[in-house]
Amino acid sequence: MDVRRTAVVKLDHSDEQRDALHRTADQYLYCANRTADYCWSDTSYTECKTNKREVRDALYADLREETELQAQLVQAAIKRAVEAVKACVERWKKGQRVSCPTFTAETMDYDARSATFYRNKVSLATVEGRVEPSFTLPADSPTPYERYVLSEDYEFRESTVRYDAVGDEFYIHISTRRRNGDDEVPADTGHPDQTVLGIDLGVNSLAVSSTGTFWQGDDYDHWCREFEKRRGEMQQRGTQAAHNALLRLGKREEAWRKQYIHKVANELVTEAVEHDCDVIVFEDLTDIRERLPQAKWHHIWAFRRLFEYVSYKAPEQGVSVEQVAPNHTSQRCSRTDCGFTHEDNRHGEHFCCQKCGYEVNADYNGAKNIGLRYARKRTHRLRSSPKPGSGDAEVDLRINGGTLNGESHQQIAAD
């Protein structure tokens, strides 16, 4: 079993370091878009280039000369573009309308050679040489960074640096893998009745789990825009043929949307299984349109479908699905010793508690709060009416590097 662990931290960078990362991201996106243009063919999917080695051999030298990027970042940009073209080709083969992928979000993929992790900082390759921004780890939990990145039992695999325009900050998503491929088995600490995976749904990310896994939905938004553009073109023609084509396009779009959400649902259930979760918890979707007025209709559709698909896929893996009230989950601090709730805590993708100063990605904070709300509610209910002989039942929230139980104190994860 390929056991992987992830962590998400905000980089405490200086203005100079941030500028260096921006310049690096710009050149990284240039390489990715240049590669996509090279690979793409509007004529036939058979003419699209999807062999990574051949594409790299054709473009690598030119991209190194045209940019100031380190070798590993150029190769990572080429790899990202080729994989995106491959995904488009697969949809094209199924008769779906596609276009050349375009990369706009400031994200960069780093490997073990272009990123080096230390206890309180990370060294990242940029176009201005190495920068070493620091970061502050959550004070209330044994994080995956401490437990996995610095552990000899785990090896660093890759990370993604992502820019949050709202907070004008960079975040880094760290991924590690256990070296021997088998999970550790800790001492028995009294297994909880249930372990919970919280899921936050939002505009910035399609879904985020309390384990720190993000389903960004950039590809989903891209193709929604493409379908919308195509519908507009057909509607302007006003002919019967265009009307018939519009109906066919609608069916293809619906099929594509369902397939995309099925894929996310499968990955979400897999996340729960790999982290030994018994329950997946969503926020109640009632009145979600009113609660997220900035969300487009296709986001609302995706949220409802995702919950529907997970609701029947998860039980097949022995995982139940629940919902909790969404009140203030985006405004509440998820730190166990705080819980301060205020509308000023959240600004777009950035969460900063006005009381304790805890800073983290807002959607990740929301996912933890959703799981915590279910854990605390169920713990209270079980202890109010315990089953004979059951004792005090515990419910744990699966988070980065630990399980947080309904009593609001930290335990080392049994994962």
C-alpha positions in Angstrom: 0.0 0.0 0.0 1.4 3.4 -1.0 0.9 5.4 2.2 1.0 9.1 1.6 0.6 12.0 4.0 0.0 15.7 3.3 0.4 19.0 5.1 -0.5 22.6 4.2 1.4 25.5 5.7 1.5 29.3 5.0 4.9 30.7 4.1 6.1 33.6 6.2 8.0 35.2 3.3 9.5 38.7 3.0 8.5 41.0 0.2 11.7 40.1 -1.7 10.9 36.4 -1.3 7.3 36.9 -2.4 8.5 38.8 -5.5 10.9 36.0 -6.4 8.1 33.5 -6.1 5.9 35.6 -8.3 8.6 35.9 -11.0 9.2 32.1 -10.8 5.5 31.4 -11.1 5.2 33.6 -14.2 8.0 31.7 -15.9 6.6 28.4 -14.8 3.3 29.2 -16.3 5.0 30.3 -19.5 6.7 26.9 -19.7 3.4 25.1 -19.1 1.5 27.1 -21.6 4.3 26.9 -24.2 4.3 23.1 -23.8 0.5 22.8 -24.1 0.6 24.8 -27.3 3.3 22.5 -28.7 1.4 19.3 -27.7 -2.0 20.4 -28.9 -3.6 19.8 -32.3 -7.0 21.3 -33.3 -7.2 18.7 -36.2 -7.3 15.3 -34.4 -6.5 13.9 -31.0 -4.1 11.4 -32.7 -1.9 14.4 -33.6 -1.6 15.6 -30.1 1.7 14.9 -28.5 1.4 13.0 -25.1 4.7 11.3 -24.7 6.5 13.0 -21.9 10.0 12.0 -22.9 9.5 13.1 -26.5 8.0 16.4 -25.5 10.7 17.0 -22.9 13.5 16.2 -25.4 11.9 18.6 -27.9 11.3 21.6 -25.6 13.6 21.3 -22.6 16.7 23.0 -24.1 14.6 25.9 -25.5 12.7 26.5 -22.3 15.9 26.5 -20.3 17.3 29.1 -22.6 14.1 31.2 -22.7 13.6 31.3 -18.9 15.7 31.5 -15.7 14.0 28.5 -14.1 16.0 25.7 -12.5 16.0 22.4 -14.5 13.6 20.6 -12.2 11.0 23.4 -12.4 11.1 23.4 -16.2 10.6 19.6 -16.2 7.8 19.9 -13.7 6.0 22.5 -16.0 6.4 20.2 -19.0 5.0 17.3 -17.1 2.0 19.3 -15.8 1.1 20.4 -19.4 1.5 17.0 -21.0 -0.7 15.4 -18.3 -3.4 18.1 -19.0 -3.2 17.4 -22.7 -3.5 13.7 -22.0 -6.7 14.3 -20.0 -8.1 16.4 -22.9 -7.3 13.7 -25.4 -9.2 11.1 -23.3 -12.3 13.3 -23.3 -11.9 14.0 -27.0 -11.8 10.2 -27.7 -15.2 10.0 -26.0 -16.7 12.6 -28.3 -16.6 15.5 -25.8 -15.7 19.0 -27.0 -12.2 20.1 -25.8 -9.7 22.8 -26.4 -6.0 23.4 -25.6 -5.4 23.6 -21.8 -4.5 27.0 -20.5 -2.7 27.6 -17.2 -3.4 30.8 -15.3 -3.3 30.0 -11.5 0.0 30.7 -9.8 1.0 27.2 -8.7 4.3 25.4 -9.0 5.3 21.8 -8.5 8.5 21.1 -6.6 10.4 17.8 -6.0 13.1 16.8 -3.6 15.8 18.6 -5.6 14.0 21.9 -5.9 12.6 22.1 -2.4 14.4 21.2 0.9 12.6 21.2 4.2 13.9 22.1 7.6 12.3 22.3 11.0 11.0 25.9 10.6 11.7 26.9 7.0 11.8 25.6 3.5 14.4 26.2 0.8 12.8 26.8 -2.6 14.5 27.2 -6.0 13.4 30.4 -7.7 14.6 32.5 -10.7 16.5 34.6 -8.2 18.3 31.7 -6.5 17.2 29.9 -3.4 14.8 31.6 -1.0 14.2 30.3 2.5 10.8 31.5 3.8 9.9 30.3 7.3 6.5 29.1 8.5 4.7 28.7 11.8 3.3 25.3 12.5 -0.1 24.9 14.3 0.7 24.9 18.1 -2.1 22.5 18.9 -1.3 19.3 17.0 1.6 17.0 15.9 1.6 18.1 12.3 2.5 15.9 9.3 5.5 18.2 8.8 6.9 17.2 12.2 5.7 13.6 12.1 6.4 12.7 8.4 8.7 15.2 6.7 11.3 15.1 9.5 10.8 11.3 10.1 13.3 8.8 8.7 10.4 6.5 8.1 8.9 8.9 5.5 10.4 10.3 2.3 9.5 13.7 0.8 7.7 13.2 -2.6 6.6 16.5 -3.9 5.0 19.8 -2.9 2.9 22.4 -4.6 3.4 26.1 -4.0 0.1 28.0 -4.4 -0.5 31.8 -4.4 -3.6 33.2 -2.5 -4.4 36.5 -4.2 -6.8 37.5 -1.4 -4.3 37.3 1.4 -1.4 38.1 -0.9 0.3 35.0 0.6 1.9 31.8 -0.7 1.0 28.4 0.7 2.8 25.1 0.3 1.2 21.7 0.1 3.7 19.0 1.2 3.3 15.3 0.3 5.4 12.5 1.9 5.3 8.7 1.5 6.2 5.9 3.9 9.5 4.3 2.8 8.5 0.7 3.3 5.0 1.2 2.0 3.4 -0.1 5.2 1.6 2.0 7.8 3.0 2.0 11.3 0.9 0.3 14.0 0.9 2.3 17.2 0.2 1.0 20.7 -3.5 0.5 21.5 -4.8 3.7 23.1 -8.4 2.6 23.3 -9.9 2.7 19.8 -12.5 5.4 19.4 -16.0 4.5 18.3 -15.7 6.6 15.2 -13.1 8.6 13.2 -14.4 11.5 11.2 -13.3 13.1 7.9 -14.7 16.7 7.6 -15.3 18.1 4.1 -15.7 21.8 3.2 -17.3 22.8 0.0 -16.7 26.3 -1.4 -16.0 28.7 -4.3 -12.2 28.8 -3.9 -11.8 25.0 -3.8 -14.4 22.5 -5.0 -13.7 20.4 -1.8 -11.2 20.4 1.0 -10.8 17.6 3.6 -9.8 17.9 7.3 -6.7 15.9 6.3 -5.5 18.8 4.2 -6.3 17.4 0.7 -7.6 20.0 -1.8 -9.7 19.3 -4.9 -9.2 22.7 -6.5 -11.6 22.4 -9.4 -9.6 24.6 -11.8 -10.1 22.1 -14.6 -13.8 21.9 -13.8 -14.1 25.7 -14.0 -12.1 25.8 -17.2 -14.4 23.3 -19.0 -17.5 25.0 -17.7 -16.4 28.2 -19.2 -15.6 26.4 -22.5 -19.1 24.8 -22.6 -20.6 28.2 -21.8 -18.7 29.9 -24.6 -19.8 27.2 -27.1 -23.4 27.6 -26.0 -23.2 31.3 -26.6 -21.8 30.8 -30.1 -24.6 28.4 -31.0 -27.4 30.6 -29.5 -26.2 33.6 -31.6 -26.8 31.6 -34.9 -30.5 31.1 -34.2 -30.9 28.3 -36.7 -32.6 25.0 -36.3 -29.3 23.2 -36.9 -27.7 25.3 -34.2 -30.6 24.5 -31.8 -30.1 20.8 -32.4 -26.4 21.1 -31.9 -27.1 23.0 -28.7 -29.2 20.1 -27.4 -26.4 17.6 -28.2 -23.9 19.9 -26.5 -26.1 20.0 -23.4 -26.1 16.2 -23.2 -22.3 16.0 -23.6 -21.8 18.7 -20.9 -24.0 16.9 -18.5 -22.2 13.6 -19.1 -18.8 15.3 -18.6 -19.9 17.0 -15.4 -21.1 13.7 -13.9 -17.9 11.9 -14.9 -15.8 14.7 -13.3 -17.7 14.6 -10.0 -17.6 10.8 -9.9 -13.8 11.0 -10.1 -13.7 13.5 -7.2 -16.1 11.4 -5.2 -14.0 8.3 -5.7 -10.9 10.2 -4.5 -12.7 11.6 -1.5 -13.9 8.1 -0.4 -10.4 6.8 -0.9 -9.1 9.6 1.3 -11.4 8.5 4.1 -10.5 4.8 3.7 -6.7 5.5 3.7 -7.1 7.5 6.9 -9.2 4.8 8.6 -12.3 7.1 8.8 -15.7 5.7 9.7 -17.7 8.8 8.8 -17.5 11.5 6.1 -19.2 14.7 7.2 -20.4 17.5 4.9 -22.2 20.7 5.8 -25.9 20.7 5.2 -26.5 21.9 1.6 -29.9 23.4 2.4 -30.0 27.0 1.4 -26.4 26.8 0.1 -27.2 29.1 -2.8 -28.1 31.8 -0.3 -25.1 31.1 1.9 -22.7 31.3 -1.2 -24.2 34.0 -3.4 -20.9 34.4 -5.2 -21.0 30.7 -6.3 -22.1 30.0 -9.9 -24.8 27.6 -10.7 -22.4 24.9 -11.8 -20.7 25.0 -8.4 -24.0 24.5 -6.6 -24.7 21.6 -9.0 -21.3 20.1 -8.3 -21.8 20.3 -4.5 -25.1 18.5 -4.6 -23.8 15.8 -7.0 -20.7 15.3 -5.0 -22.6 14.7 -1.8 -25.0 12.4 -3.7 -22.2 10.3 -5.2 -20.2 10.0 -2.0 -23.4 9.1 -0.1 -23.7 5.9 -2.1 -20.1 5.2 -2.8 -18.8 5.5 0.8 -21.1 2.8 2.4 -19.7 0.3 -0.1 -16.3 0.9 1.6 -17.9 0.7 5.1 -17.9 4.5 5.6 -21.1 6.4 6.5 -22.0 9.9 5.3 -23.5 12.6 7.6 -24.3 16.3 7.4 -24.1 19.1 10.1 -25.4 22.6 10.3 -23.0 25.0 8.4 -23.5 27.9 10.8 -20.2 29.9 11.3 -17.9 27.0 10.2 -16.1 29.4 8.0 -15.7 32.0 10.7 -14.8 29.8 13.7 -11.2 29.2 14.7 -10.6 25.4 14.6 -7.8 25.4 17.2 -8.8 23.3 20.1 -7.9 25.8 22.7 -9.6 28.8 21.0 -12.8 28.4 19.0 -13.2 32.2 18.6 -15.9 33.0 16.0 -16.0 36.3 14.2 -16.7 37.4 10.6 -13.4 39.2 10.4 -11.5 35.9 10.9 -11.9 35.0 7.2 -10.8 37.0 4.2 -11.3 34.9 1.0 -9.0 31.9 1.1 -7.1 33.3 4.1 -8.2 32.6 7.7 -6.6 34.5 10.6 -8.1 34.3 14.1 -8.5 37.7 15.5 -8.1 36.3 19.0 -5.3 33.8 19.0 -3.6 34.7 15.7 -4.0 31.2 14.1 -3.4 31.5 10.3 -4.3 28.8 7.8 -6.1 28.2 4.6 -9.8 29.1 5.2 -11.3 26.1 3.5 -9.0 23.7 5.5 -10.1 25.5 8.7 -13.7 25.1 7.6 -13.3 21.4 6.9 -11.9 20.8 10.4 -14.8 22.7 12.0 -17.3 20.7 10.0 -15.8 17.4 11.3 -15.4 18.8 14.8 -19.1 19.8 14.9 -20.2 16.3 14.2 -17.6 14.8 16.6 -18.7 17.0 19.5 -22.4 16.5 18.7 -22.2 12.8 18.6 -20.0 12.5 21.7 -22.5 14.6 23.6 -25.3 12.5 22.4 -23.6 9.2 23.3 -22.5 10.3 26.7 -26.0 11.6 27.5 -27.5 8.2 26.6 -24.7 5.6 26.5 -25.4 2.1 25.6 -25.2 -0.4 28.4 -21.6 -1.5 28.9 -20.3 1.0 26.3 -18.6 3.4 28.6 -17.6 6.8 27.5 -17.6 6.8 23.7 -15.1 8.9 21.8 -15.4 10.3 18.3 -12.2 11.5 16.6 -11.7 14.0 13.8 -9.0 12.9 11.3 -6.8 15.9 10.6 -3.2 16.5 9.5 -1.0 14.2 11.6 -3.4 13.5 14.3 -6.9 12.7 15.5 -8.8 15.3 17.4 -11.5 13.9 19.7 -14.8 15.3 20.9 -13.2 16.3 24.2 -11.1 18.8 22.3 -7.7 17.5 23.1 -5.0 16.2 20.8 -4.0 12.6 20.3 -1.4 11.0 18.1 -3.1 9.6 15.0 -3.4 5.8 14.6 -2.7 6.2 10.9 
